[in-house]
């Protein structure tokens, strides 16, 4: 498929002209990026191919993901990710780091282009992080909540379970690893309704919204209490005060379902696509 046509289709379908993007202050890929991308990378980041023969999707542009593509020795590839940087939290710096610069040359030589959308993919819709995660957990999208970057990103739905432990086991099976259950309330899921937000959902405002809706069970990615991010501690205080049980699943595992769903999106456009598995950072939950 013509690379320009595919880019225009993505831009239109995810309404990039209407969507905000946050600041990625540390973002820096030197002279390899498309012109005038600045510190708010959104959409096409590396323009290395005129035609696209295959798309790979991933949550982050990690070294593992990039080497998987380079080692395949394929050409005319598009990498699509949710984040324009790699998730690698550390107490002495911001939690995202850039693609290793030594890989930028090989990506260009292999004609691997790169496209990333953060807030536009979080915005509720058929391929969004929240909707895709909720669907994987058996949570129907009955109501949306919590505005972030000008869009709603959370999902509330009624499930076919009433026990917290049963639901936590369902979540564990869906993500494929142990999860963290912060038990601040009853083991009974109130009215069988649960709230879901992918990614870094440990925001006190999210917990307040959940409390206002009368929901006592919440699933997200990051639930770790971080000294470098005070709102994470405030989130837990609001959960305690309102007896909201929170289930952590890691940043990666809560958002990967959107990137898996994007395989279907590209294949409907007639472009072969494949999701590349990565590694969840279990410390995101603690």
Protein Blocks (a to p, Z undefined) as FASTA:
>chain_A
ZZklmmmmmmmmnommlpccdddfkgcghjmbcehkljmdghjfbdcbfbdfbdcddfbd
cfklmmmmmmnopghiadddfbfbdcdddfkbcfbdcddfklmmmmmmnopacdddfklm
mpgcfkbmklmmmmmnopacfbcehieehiafbdcdddfbfbfklmmmmmmmmnopacdd
ddfbdfbdghhiacddehjlbbfklmmmmmmnopabdcdfblcdcfklmklmmmmmmmmm
nopacddebjklmmmmmmmmmmmmmmmnopacddddddddfklmZZ
